[in-house]
Amino acid sequence: MSACWFGDDRLRVSDRHCADSIVSVLQTDGYWEASNDTGLCATPTTGDRFRAWIAADVFLNL
């Protein structure tokens, strides 16, 4: 996947980092704020990506 830049010069967080952050959250019994502790992906980004992937049935296809 190529890099995607936002209008304010922020680089889109990689899907891999978000996936690792989501796994970390699930391992802590759904404590979403724990995603900040991983240093991989901010809490809002983790939640946004998780909801988008749920809507796209990503987890059903694993």
CORHU-V32459 format. One record per helix or strand of 2 or more residues. SS is the DSSP state (H for helix, E for strand). FROM is the first residue (numbers start at 0). LEN is the number of residues. If there is no record, write none. Layout:
# CORHU-V32459
((SS | FROM | LEN) (SS | FROM | LEN))
This chain:
# CORHU-V32459
((H | 14 | 13) (H | 33 | 5) (H | 42 | 13) (H | 58 | 3))
